[in-house]
Amino acid sequence: MAVQENTSFGWLKFFHFLRVVVLGCSLDHAYLSKMIFAQLIAFFICLTRMDVMGDRVVMTNNGPVQGVTAASGDKLQIEAFLGIPYAEPPVGRLRFQKPVPKTSWSGVFDASSLPPTCAQNVTENYYWEPRIENMTEDCLYLNLWVPYSRRSSKLKPILMYFHGGAFNVGSGNQPAYNGAKLAEFGDMIIVTFNYRVGVMGFFSAFIDEADGNMGVYDQLVAMKWIHANAKYFGGDPDHIVLMGESAGAMSISAHLISPMSRGMIKRVILLSGSATLPLSLDDNAKLYEMSQTLASAVGCADKKNTLRDNPSLIVQCMKRLPVEKLTAAEGFLKLTNPITFIPRSGDKFLPRPIIYDLKEGNFKDVEMLVGINKDEGTFFLTAAAPQYFGRYGINAVKTISKRFAHQLIRIMFGFLGLDKEKDIADFYINSIENGTSDKYTLAIAASLGDCLVSCADVFNAEFHSMRNPVYFYLFTRRPSSTPMDEWMGTTHYDEVQYIFGNTLFDNFTAKEEKFRDRIMSRWVAFIKTGNPDIPGEITWPLFKHDKPEYLELNDEEAIRIRPDNYRCEFWRDRFRAQIDDNIYAKVRRSLISNSGYRTVTNYFLKIASVLLVFLWTMPGFI
């Protein structure tokens, strides 16, 4: 991103004006008056042009930034400040290290275009991520959409959005997250930003040079930048609301626990994600294994040269490699395990696994809006097994048998690292009466959705509702324009376009526009007041751990009791068992006692994948 001396704006003229005032004190008073008057006229002409043309310059703690007009409504002009650096580029010696806050720049920073996306392994384009081709390590930038009016001096609330992507992909630059419409609709500032993902964001050698969690530290530094510079954009630093989807929501759950995020969070909105799912119990041993395997894949480690024995030497080797080689190696790991590099515990950000702090009530007291979509799991099913269930669910096979469904659940949860996979398969498959291919397909999807999103969100809401106001929703409206096949229902990510007001495909229908405006109104109400109620609509009940009421969001709203309660009770039992097993202590012992890196798990998963393909071809198996 470029820093330019932009002489079209009045900053330089204004500085020159001040210089004239200082140097002109010894001049003739009449001459000085004329000079000052001329400079004032020139400066205020620049100010007028600034309001009309939208090229306002804002002076931040790092230096001046110049934005562009993003939208001009009847009452508000929306200015976009795009690609502002909040940290130094994490390249060279800074690769794999915690972010270094951005130092000052000279000149006016050109904030008129979106920044590049963080380097990541992407094998194909999906409809929600069309800008993935512009990738680089130098990616720690943020974007602001700011309502501007000379008639208002009141500080505005700030909504800071954390993108999703399983901590492996994604960016804050996606068209779906363009904040112009929501900023104008709610008269508030919208912020999106990039953080490091995948191997570049979460590789860990468990030493200072590469200690993991770089991505969440990026988030923390971005939050601090917004908090420190909010007033310069007309924002209220004491009114920063965090909203995230999927892994973004999981991240925010972690910030509610972390001692390092205190004092910067007014309230939170969690869309289809929580750090309470069984997978987020911070298996550091698995992260170590993934890091060792990747280091071996790129030629920086082997069985005799491990991260445990020579971590610094291996990290230095990896810092010298092209970023493309590292992300390509990560793609190889994904062939045998979809969950590669994720946040860990045991550092200053998360001293211990999140679940223990939740259980003991060690979290920030804020209002929470949290919810799920009706068919979360269909998204994950088609992403995990497109060869069977089709890309976007199109051309899914119609011959899924009970036996195949049972085996597929066991293999998928083996991929995810959960034990007792047979119990999971038995619970979801054996209870189906008069089984059909469609029923088995939806049962497989439900097992994934319940584990990864739905029940985890319910548990998280229960913990927080014991002390704080929590509003829970179930999103059931299917978009009129979507590439997802009909059988997938209302799936993961479907709600995002209605919250930001940005259609992803065809224009919203008239009915959808009404629905969109109601959703945006409820979100704005919560962001500003902590209560999502709006005039003329159903009163949204508080969600309580002992009275789990929620609001169904569709063209017609309805108050209901928590859905599929019996399925979440199944996961609750497993959840409690994992807490009681004290995984944290077991992981620490594993890291201390285990020598070399483990390949047994990956070897088994490779064999399982081959076995599944073989069984697929056997007559009568499906």
DRENTORNU-946303 format. One line per 2 residues: their letters; for each residue x negated, y, z negated of C-alpha. Coordinates in nm, 2 decimals. Layout:
N
a = X,Y,Z | ...
***
This chain:
622
ma = 0.00,0.00,0.00 | -0.14,0.34,0.10
vq = -0.20,0.65,-0.11 | -0.18,0.95,0.12
en = -0.21,1.32,0.09 | 0.13,1.42,0.21
ts = 0.12,1.79,0.28 | 0.48,1.80,0.41
fg = 0.59,1.83,0.05 | 0.56,2.12,-0.19
wl = 0.33,1.96,-0.46 | 0.01,2.09,-0.29
kf = 0.18,2.43,-0.23 | 0.28,2.44,-0.59
fh = -0.07,2.36,-0.72 | -0.20,2.63,-0.49
fl = 0.06,2.87,-0.63 | -0.07,2.80,-0.98
rv = -0.42,2.86,-0.87 | -0.32,3.20,-0.72
vv = -0.15,3.29,-1.05 | -0.47,3.21,-1.25
lg = -0.72,3.36,-1.01 | -0.51,3.66,-0.93
cs = -0.50,3.81,-1.28 | -0.77,4.06,-1.19
ld = -0.60,4.17,-0.86 | -0.38,4.48,-0.81
ha = -0.05,4.41,-0.98 | 0.15,4.51,-0.67
yl = -0.05,4.28,-0.45 | -0.02,4.00,-0.71
sk = 0.36,4.04,-0.73 | 0.39,4.01,-0.35
mi = 0.17,3.70,-0.35 | 0.36,3.53,-0.63
fa = 0.69,3.62,-0.47 | 0.58,3.47,-0.14
ql = 0.46,3.15,-0.31 | 0.78,3.11,-0.50
ia = 0.99,3.15,-0.18 | 0.77,2.88,-0.01
ff = 0.80,2.65,-0.31 | 1.17,2.67,-0.35
ic = 1.21,2.62,0.03 | 1.02,2.29,-0.03
lt = 1.25,2.20,-0.32 | 1.56,2.26,-0.10
rm = 1.41,2.05,0.18 | 1.33,1.78,-0.08
dv = 1.70,1.75,-0.17 | 1.82,1.75,0.19
mg = 1.56,1.52,0.34 | 1.51,1.29,0.04
dr = 1.13,1.31,0.03 | 1.12,1.40,-0.34
vv = 0.79,1.34,-0.52 | 0.79,1.21,-0.88
mt = 0.49,1.25,-1.10 | 0.43,0.92,-1.29
nn = 0.16,0.84,-1.55 | -0.05,0.70,-1.26
gp = 0.00,0.98,-1.02 | 0.26,1.12,-0.78
vq = 0.48,0.89,-0.57 | 0.70,0.99,-0.28
gv = 1.02,0.80,-0.19 | 1.27,0.80,0.08
ta = 1.65,0.85,0.11 | 1.82,0.51,0.09
as = 2.18,0.62,0.09 | 2.38,0.94,0.07
gd = 2.72,0.91,-0.09 | 2.99,1.17,-0.16
kl = 2.85,1.24,-0.50 | 2.51,1.09,-0.52
qi = 2.20,1.06,-0.31 | 2.01,0.73,-0.36
ea = 1.64,0.76,-0.34 | 1.42,0.45,-0.29
fl = 1.07,0.44,-0.43 | 0.93,0.12,-0.28
gi = 0.61,-0.07,-0.34 | 0.48,0.12,-0.64
py = 0.18,-0.07,-0.79 | 0.22,-0.16,-1.16
ae = -0.10,-0.36,-1.19 | -0.44,-0.39,-1.02
pp = -0.45,-0.64,-0.73 | -0.51,-0.98,-0.89
vg = -0.78,-1.08,-0.64 | -1.15,-1.18,-0.67
rl = -1.25,-1.21,-1.03 | -0.89,-1.12,-1.14
rf = -0.74,-1.43,-0.97 | -0.58,-1.65,-1.23
qk = -0.62,-1.39,-1.50 | -0.36,-1.18,-1.69
pv = -0.26,-0.86,-1.50 | -0.46,-0.54,-1.55
pk = -0.23,-0.24,-1.57 | -0.27,0.00,-1.27
ts = -0.51,0.29,-1.31 | -0.44,0.63,-1.18
ws = -0.45,0.73,-0.81 | -0.53,1.06,-0.64
gv = -0.30,1.20,-0.38 | 0.06,1.13,-0.33
fd = 0.14,0.76,-0.31 | 0.36,0.66,-0.01
as = 0.65,0.46,-0.16 | 0.85,0.44,0.16
sl = 0.83,0.07,0.25 | 0.87,-0.26,0.08
pp = 0.55,-0.43,-0.04 | 0.43,-0.78,0.06
tc = 0.55,-1.09,-0.11 | 0.33,-1.28,-0.35
aq = 0.13,-1.57,-0.20 | 0.33,-1.90,-0.23
nv = 0.39,-2.23,-0.06 | 0.69,-2.20,0.17
te = 0.75,-2.48,0.42 | 1.06,-2.33,0.59
ny = 1.29,-2.03,0.59 | 1.61,-2.03,0.40
yw = 1.89,-1.78,0.42 | 1.82,-1.63,0.08
ep = 1.45,-1.56,0.16 | 1.39,-1.41,0.50
ri = 1.08,-1.20,0.42 | 0.85,-1.48,0.32
en = 0.62,-1.45,0.61 | 0.46,-1.13,0.47
mt = 0.25,-1.29,0.19 | -0.07,-1.19,0.01
ed = -0.24,-1.20,-0.33 | -0.22,-0.82,-0.36
cl = 0.15,-0.82,-0.44 | 0.21,-0.67,-0.79
yl = 0.45,-0.39,-0.69 | 0.79,-0.28,-0.79
nl = 1.09,-0.10,-0.62 | 1.33,0.15,-0.76
wv = 1.66,0.28,-0.63 | 1.74,0.61,-0.81
py = 2.06,0.81,-0.80 | 1.96,1.17,-0.77
sr = 2.17,1.48,-0.83 | 2.06,1.83,-0.93
rs = 2.39,1.87,-1.12 | 2.31,1.60,-1.38
sk = 2.03,1.59,-1.63 | 2.16,1.30,-1.84
lk = 1.92,1.00,-1.85 | 2.06,0.70,-1.66
pi = 2.06,0.33,-1.77 | 1.82,0.10,-1.59
lm = 1.89,-0.25,-1.46 | 1.57,-0.45,-1.40
yf = 1.62,-0.76,-1.19 | 1.40,-1.08,-1.22
hg = 1.42,-1.29,-0.90 | 1.45,-1.67,-0.91
ga = 1.27,-1.95,-0.72 | 1.18,-2.22,-0.97
fn = 0.86,-2.02,-1.06 | 0.73,-2.14,-0.72
vg = 0.87,-1.91,-0.46 | 1.06,-1.58,-0.43
sg = 1.02,-1.21,-0.44 | 1.19,-0.89,-0.54
nq = 1.19,-0.77,-0.17 | 1.48,-0.98,-0.05
pa = 1.76,-0.80,0.13 | 2.01,-0.94,-0.12
yn = 1.84,-0.74,-0.40 | 1.85,-0.40,-0.22
ga = 1.96,-0.18,-0.51 | 2.11,0.11,-0.32
kl = 2.47,0.01,-0.33 | 2.47,-0.09,-0.70
ae = 2.28,0.22,-0.79 | 2.54,0.44,-0.63
fg = 2.83,0.23,-0.75 | 2.72,0.24,-1.12
dm = 2.52,0.57,-1.12 | 2.22,0.39,-1.26
ii = 1.86,0.30,-1.17 | 1.79,-0.05,-1.01
vt = 1.45,-0.20,-1.03 | 1.31,-0.51,-0.86
fn = 0.96,-0.64,-0.86 | 0.72,-0.91,-0.76
yr = 0.54,-1.15,-1.00 | 0.29,-1.42,-0.92
vg = 0.45,-1.76,-0.86 | 0.33,-2.12,-0.81
vm = -0.03,-2.20,-0.84 | -0.13,-1.83,-0.83
gf = 0.10,-1.75,-1.12 | 0.09,-2.06,-1.34
fs = -0.22,-2.27,-1.28 | -0.39,-2.33,-1.61
af = -0.73,-2.44,-1.72 | -0.65,-2.34,-2.08
id = -0.94,-2.10,-2.09 | -0.95,-1.72,-2.08
ea = -1.05,-1.72,-1.71 | -0.73,-1.91,-1.62
dg = -0.50,-1.96,-1.92 | -0.17,-1.99,-1.73
nm = 0.15,-1.78,-1.76 | 0.00,-1.51,-1.53
gv = 0.35,-1.47,-1.38 | 0.53,-1.40,-1.71
yd = 0.25,-1.15,-1.80 | 0.31,-0.98,-1.47
ql = 0.67,-0.95,-1.57 | 0.57,-0.80,-1.91
va = 0.34,-0.54,-1.75 | 0.61,-0.44,-1.50
mk = 0.85,-0.40,-1.79 | 0.60,-0.18,-1.97
wi = 0.54,0.03,-1.66 | 0.92,0.10,-1.63
ha = 0.95,0.17,-2.00 | 0.66,0.42,-1.98
na = 0.77,0.59,-1.66 | 1.15,0.58,-1.68
ky = 1.20,0.94,-1.77 | 1.01,1.07,-1.47
fg = 1.28,0.91,-1.25 | 1.57,1.02,-1.47
gd = 1.60,0.69,-1.65 | 1.65,0.61,-2.01
pd = 1.35,0.41,-2.15 | 1.57,0.30,-2.44
hi = 1.84,0.16,-2.21 | 1.67,-0.11,-2.00
vl = 1.89,-0.40,-1.92 | 1.73,-0.72,-1.78
mg = 1.91,-0.94,-1.53 | 1.78,-1.25,-1.37
es = 1.89,-1.54,-1.16 | 1.77,-1.90,-1.20
ag = 1.40,-1.89,-1.29 | 1.45,-1.52,-1.34
am = 1.71,-1.59,-1.61 | 1.48,-1.85,-1.76
si = 1.21,-1.58,-1.78 | 1.43,-1.34,-1.96
sa = 1.52,-1.61,-2.21 | 1.15,-1.64,-2.28
hl = 1.12,-1.26,-2.32 | 1.39,-1.27,-2.58
is = 1.17,-1.50,-2.78 | 0.83,-1.36,-2.71
pm = 0.68,-1.12,-2.97 | 0.51,-0.93,-2.69
sr = 0.84,-0.81,-2.53 | 0.98,-0.63,-2.84
gm = 1.13,-0.28,-2.81 | 1.20,-0.28,-2.44
ik = 1.53,-0.48,-2.40 | 1.87,-0.32,-2.45
rv = 2.08,-0.62,-2.34 | 2.05,-0.91,-2.09
il = 2.24,-1.07,-1.80 | 2.16,-1.44,-1.73
ls = 2.28,-1.58,-1.39 | 2.26,-1.96,-1.37
gs = 1.95,-2.01,-1.58 | 1.82,-2.05,-1.93
at = 1.50,-2.16,-2.09 | 1.70,-2.41,-2.30
lp = 1.71,-2.69,-2.05 | 1.52,-3.01,-2.14
ls = 1.25,-2.94,-1.87 | 1.15,-2.62,-2.04
ld = 1.02,-2.78,-2.36 | 0.67,-2.67,-2.23
dn = 0.50,-2.99,-2.14 | 0.15,-2.86,-2.14
ak = 0.00,-3.20,-2.07 | 0.20,-3.21,-1.74
ly = 0.07,-2.86,-1.65 | -0.28,-2.97,-1.72
em = -0.23,-3.28,-1.50 | -0.09,-3.06,-1.22
sq = -0.38,-2.82,-1.24 | -0.64,-3.09,-1.24
tl = -0.48,-3.27,-0.95 | -0.47,-2.95,-0.74
as = -0.83,-2.86,-0.83 | -0.92,-3.21,-0.71
av = -0.72,-3.17,-0.39 | -0.92,-2.86,-0.29
gc = -1.26,-3.01,-0.38 | -1.33,-2.83,-0.70
ad = -1.28,-3.12,-0.94 | -1.29,-3.50,-0.95
kk = -1.26,-3.78,-1.21 | -1.61,-3.70,-1.34
nt = -1.57,-3.32,-1.32 | -1.25,-3.24,-1.50
lr = -1.09,-2.93,-1.64 | -1.14,-3.06,-1.98
dn = -1.52,-3.11,-1.93 | -1.61,-2.81,-1.70
ps = -1.31,-2.57,-1.69 | -1.51,-2.26,-1.62
li = -1.71,-2.41,-1.33 | -1.39,-2.54,-1.17
vq = -1.21,-2.21,-1.20 | -1.50,-2.02,-1.05
cm = -1.49,-2.27,-0.75 | -1.12,-2.21,-0.71
kr = -1.16,-1.83,-0.72 | -1.39,-1.85,-0.42
lp = -1.14,-2.04,-0.20 | -0.89,-1.87,0.04
ve = -0.55,-1.83,-0.11 | -0.40,-2.02,0.18
kl = -0.59,-2.33,0.08 | -0.46,-2.32,-0.27
ta = -0.10,-2.27,-0.17 | -0.13,-2.55,0.09
ae = -0.26,-2.79,-0.17 | 0.04,-2.69,-0.39
gf = 0.27,-2.79,-0.10 | 0.10,-3.13,-0.11
lk = 0.18,-3.17,-0.48 | 0.54,-3.09,-0.41
lt = 0.57,-3.40,-0.19 | 0.56,-3.61,-0.51
np = 0.69,-3.37,-0.77 | 0.92,-3.07,-0.70
it = 0.83,-2.91,-1.04 | 0.46,-2.81,-1.01
fi = 0.35,-2.50,-1.19 | 0.57,-2.35,-1.46
pr = 0.53,-2.14,-1.78 | 0.37,-2.29,-2.08
sg = 0.36,-2.24,-2.46 | 0.07,-2.21,-2.70
dk = -0.05,-1.86,-2.61 | 0.03,-1.51,-2.74
fl = 0.33,-1.48,-2.51 | 0.49,-1.80,-2.63
pr = 0.31,-1.93,-2.94 | 0.53,-2.24,-2.94
pi = 0.81,-2.40,-2.74 | 1.11,-2.18,-2.70
iy = 1.36,-2.43,-2.84 | 1.21,-2.42,-3.19
dl = 1.25,-2.04,-3.21 | 1.61,-2.07,-3.08
ke = 1.68,-2.33,-3.34 | 1.54,-2.11,-3.62
gn = 1.71,-1.79,-3.49 | 1.38,-1.62,-3.39
fk = 1.51,-1.42,-3.09 | 1.60,-1.06,-3.02
dv = 1.94,-0.94,-3.12 | 2.10,-0.81,-2.79
em = 2.43,-0.84,-2.62 | 2.43,-1.11,-2.35
lv = 2.63,-1.17,-2.04 | 2.57,-1.53,-1.91
gi = 2.73,-1.77,-1.67 | 2.72,-2.04,-1.42
nk = 2.87,-2.13,-1.08 | 3.12,-2.42,-1.05
de = 2.91,-2.64,-0.83 | 2.55,-2.56,-0.93
gt = 2.42,-2.91,-0.85 | 2.51,-2.93,-0.48
ff = 2.24,-2.67,-0.41 | 1.97,-2.87,-0.59
lt = 2.09,-3.20,-0.43 | 2.06,-3.08,-0.07
aa = 1.73,-2.90,-0.15 | 1.58,-3.22,-0.31
ap = 1.71,-3.47,-0.06 | 1.80,-3.30,0.27
qy = 1.73,-3.63,0.46 | 2.04,-3.77,0.30
fg = 2.26,-3.48,0.22 | 2.17,-3.24,0.50
ry = 2.01,-2.89,0.51 | 2.28,-2.67,0.36
gi = 2.49,-2.99,0.32 | 2.55,-3.02,0.69
na = 2.57,-3.37,0.84 | 2.55,-3.54,0.49
vk = 2.57,-3.91,0.51 | 2.91,-4.06,0.43
ti = 2.80,-4.41,0.32 | 2.66,-4.34,-0.03
sk = 2.72,-4.66,-0.24 | 2.73,-4.69,-0.62
rf = 2.40,-4.88,-0.61 | 2.23,-4.61,-0.41
ah = 2.37,-4.33,-0.62 | 2.26,-4.50,-0.94
ql = 1.91,-4.55,-0.80 | 1.88,-4.20,-0.67
ir = 1.96,-4.04,-1.00 | 1.70,-4.25,-1.17
im = 1.43,-4.16,-0.92 | 1.52,-3.78,-0.92
fg = 1.51,-3.76,-1.30 | 1.18,-3.95,-1.29
fl = 1.05,-3.67,-1.07 | 1.17,-3.42,-1.32
gl = 0.98,-3.60,-1.60 | 1.28,-3.70,-1.81
dk = 1.29,-4.04,-1.98 | 1.58,-4.29,-2.01
ek = 1.68,-4.22,-1.65 | 1.90,-4.53,-1.65
di = 2.12,-4.38,-1.92 | 2.18,-4.07,-1.71
ad = 2.27,-4.28,-1.41 | 2.50,-4.50,-1.61
fy = 2.68,-4.19,-1.76 | 2.75,-4.02,-1.42
in = 2.80,-4.32,-1.20 | 2.95,-4.60,-1.40
si = 3.25,-4.40,-1.51 | 3.37,-4.34,-1.16
en = 3.69,-4.53,-1.07 | 3.78,-4.62,-0.71
gt = 3.44,-4.49,-0.61 | 3.39,-4.34,-0.26
sd = 3.08,-4.19,-0.09 | 3.21,-3.84,-0.16
ky = 3.27,-3.91,-0.53 | 2.92,-4.06,-0.57
tl = 2.76,-3.76,-0.39 | 2.93,-3.51,-0.62
ai = 2.84,-3.72,-0.93 | 2.47,-3.71,-0.83
aa = 2.50,-3.33,-0.78 | 2.68,-3.29,-1.12
sl = 2.40,-3.47,-1.30 | 2.14,-3.22,-1.16
gd = 2.36,-2.91,-1.21 | 2.45,-3.00,-1.57
cl = 2.09,-3.07,-1.67 | 1.92,-2.78,-1.48
vs = 2.17,-2.51,-1.53 | 2.52,-2.55,-1.67
ca = 2.47,-2.72,-2.00 | 2.14,-2.54,-2.07
dv = 2.33,-2.21,-2.03 | 2.60,-2.33,-2.26
fn = 2.35,-2.43,-2.53 | 2.17,-2.10,-2.50
ae = 2.49,-1.90,-2.53 | 2.58,-2.10,-2.84
fh = 2.25,-2.02,-3.01 | 2.29,-1.64,-2.93
sm = 2.66,-1.62,-3.01 | 2.59,-1.71,-3.38
rn = 2.45,-1.36,-3.42 | 2.53,-1.15,-3.12
pv = 2.81,-1.07,-2.87 | 2.80,-1.32,-2.58
yf = 3.03,-1.31,-2.27 | 3.04,-1.63,-2.07
yl = 3.17,-1.67,-1.71 | 3.24,-1.95,-1.46
ft = 3.21,-1.83,-1.11 | 3.44,-2.02,-0.88
rr = 3.48,-1.80,-0.57 | 3.33,-1.95,-0.26
ps = 3.19,-1.68,-0.01 | 3.39,-1.65,0.31
st = 3.06,-1.64,0.51 | 2.80,-1.90,0.40
pm = 2.58,-2.16,0.57 | 2.67,-2.41,0.30
de = 2.90,-2.69,0.41 | 3.25,-2.69,0.25
wm = 3.19,-2.99,0.02 | 2.92,-2.79,-0.16
gt = 3.18,-2.57,-0.31 | 3.07,-2.26,-0.51
th = 2.70,-2.33,-0.56 | 2.38,-2.19,-0.70
yd = 2.31,-1.82,-0.59 | 2.66,-1.76,-0.44
ev = 2.74,-1.49,-0.70 | 2.44,-1.27,-0.63
qy = 2.57,-1.09,-0.32 | 2.88,-0.98,-0.50
if = 2.68,-0.83,-0.79 | 2.45,-0.62,-0.57
gn = 2.72,-0.56,-0.31 | 2.51,-0.68,-0.02
tl = 2.67,-0.93,0.21 | 2.42,-1.19,0.33
fd = 2.59,-1.27,0.66 | 2.92,-1.14,0.81
nf = 3.09,-0.84,0.65 | 3.30,-0.90,0.34
ta = 3.67,-0.96,0.41 | 3.91,-0.71,0.26
ke = 3.99,-0.95,-0.01 | 3.63,-1.00,-0.09
ek = 3.57,-0.63,-0.10 | 3.83,-0.60,-0.37
fr = 3.67,-0.89,-0.56 | 3.32,-0.74,-0.51
dr = 3.43,-0.41,-0.66 | 3.58,-0.58,-0.96
im = 3.26,-0.78,-1.02 | 3.04,-0.48,-0.98
sr = 3.27,-0.28,-1.22 | 3.25,-0.55,-1.49
wv = 2.87,-0.57,-1.45 | 2.83,-0.19,-1.47
af = 3.06,-0.17,-1.77 | 2.84,-0.43,-1.95
ik = 2.52,-0.27,-1.85 | 2.64,0.07,-1.99
tg = 2.84,-0.04,-2.30 | 2.76,-0.40,-2.38
np = 3.12,-0.49,-2.30 | 3.24,-0.61,-1.95
di = 3.60,-0.50,-1.99 | 3.75,-0.27,-1.73
pg = 4.09,-0.09,-1.72 | 4.38,-0.29,-1.57
ei = 4.20,-0.63,-1.59 | 4.20,-0.93,-1.83
tw = 4.02,-0.87,-2.16 | 3.70,-1.08,-2.15
pl = 3.69,-1.29,-2.47 | 3.37,-1.33,-2.67
fk = 3.21,-1.67,-2.64 | 3.16,-1.84,-2.97
hd = 2.98,-2.16,-3.06 | 3.29,-2.28,-3.23
kp = 3.53,-2.13,-2.98 | 3.37,-2.14,-2.64
ey = 3.61,-1.92,-2.44 | 3.50,-1.79,-2.10
le = 3.63,-1.60,-1.80 | 3.68,-1.77,-1.47
ln = 3.57,-1.52,-1.20 | 3.77,-1.56,-0.87
de = 4.03,-1.35,-0.69 | 4.26,-1.43,-0.98
ea = 4.08,-1.43,-1.32 | 4.17,-1.66,-1.61
ir = 4.05,-1.73,-1.96 | 3.96,-2.09,-2.02
ir = 3.77,-2.32,-2.26 | 3.43,-2.45,-2.17
pd = 3.44,-2.68,-1.87 | 3.33,-3.04,-1.86
ny = 3.27,-3.03,-2.23 | 3.21,-3.41,-2.26
rc = 2.93,-3.39,-2.00 | 2.74,-3.13,-2.20
ef = 2.79,-3.33,-2.51 | 2.59,-3.61,-2.34
wr = 2.31,-3.36,-2.27 | 2.33,-3.22,-2.62
dr = 2.25,-3.56,-2.77 | 1.94,-3.59,-2.55
fr = 1.85,-3.23,-2.63 | 1.86,-3.29,-3.00
aq = 1.66,-3.61,-2.96 | 1.38,-3.42,-2.78
id = 1.37,-3.16,-3.05 | 1.35,-3.43,-3.32
dn = 1.07,-3.61,-3.13 | 0.85,-3.30,-3.19
iy = 0.72,-3.28,-2.84 | 0.50,-2.99,-2.92
ak = 0.29,-3.19,-3.16 | 0.27,-3.48,-2.92
vr = 0.16,-3.25,-2.63 | -0.12,-3.10,-2.85
rs = -0.24,-3.44,-2.95 | -0.24,-3.55,-2.58
li = -0.45,-3.25,-2.47 | -0.70,-3.33,-2.74
sn = -0.73,-3.70,-2.71 | -0.67,-3.76,-2.34
sg = -0.98,-3.78,-2.12 | -0.99,-3.73,-1.75
yr = -0.68,-3.65,-1.55 | -0.38,-3.88,-1.51
tv = -0.26,-4.00,-1.18 | -0.03,-4.28,-1.30
tn = 0.28,-4.06,-1.29 | 0.22,-3.93,-0.94
yf = 0.12,-4.28,-0.82 | 0.45,-4.41,-0.95
lk = 0.65,-4.13,-0.79 | 0.48,-4.19,-0.45
ia = 0.57,-4.56,-0.48 | 0.93,-4.47,-0.59
sv = 0.97,-4.24,-0.28 | 0.85,-4.52,-0.05
ll = 1.07,-4.77,-0.22 | 1.38,-4.55,-0.18
vf = 1.32,-4.51,0.19 | 1.27,-4.88,0.22
lw = 1.59,-4.95,0.03 | 1.77,-4.70,0.24
tm = 1.70,-4.91,0.55 | 1.82,-5.23,0.39
pg = 2.17,-5.35,0.51 | 2.43,-5.32,0.24
fi = 2.22,-5.11,0.00 | 2.40,-4.78,0.07
***
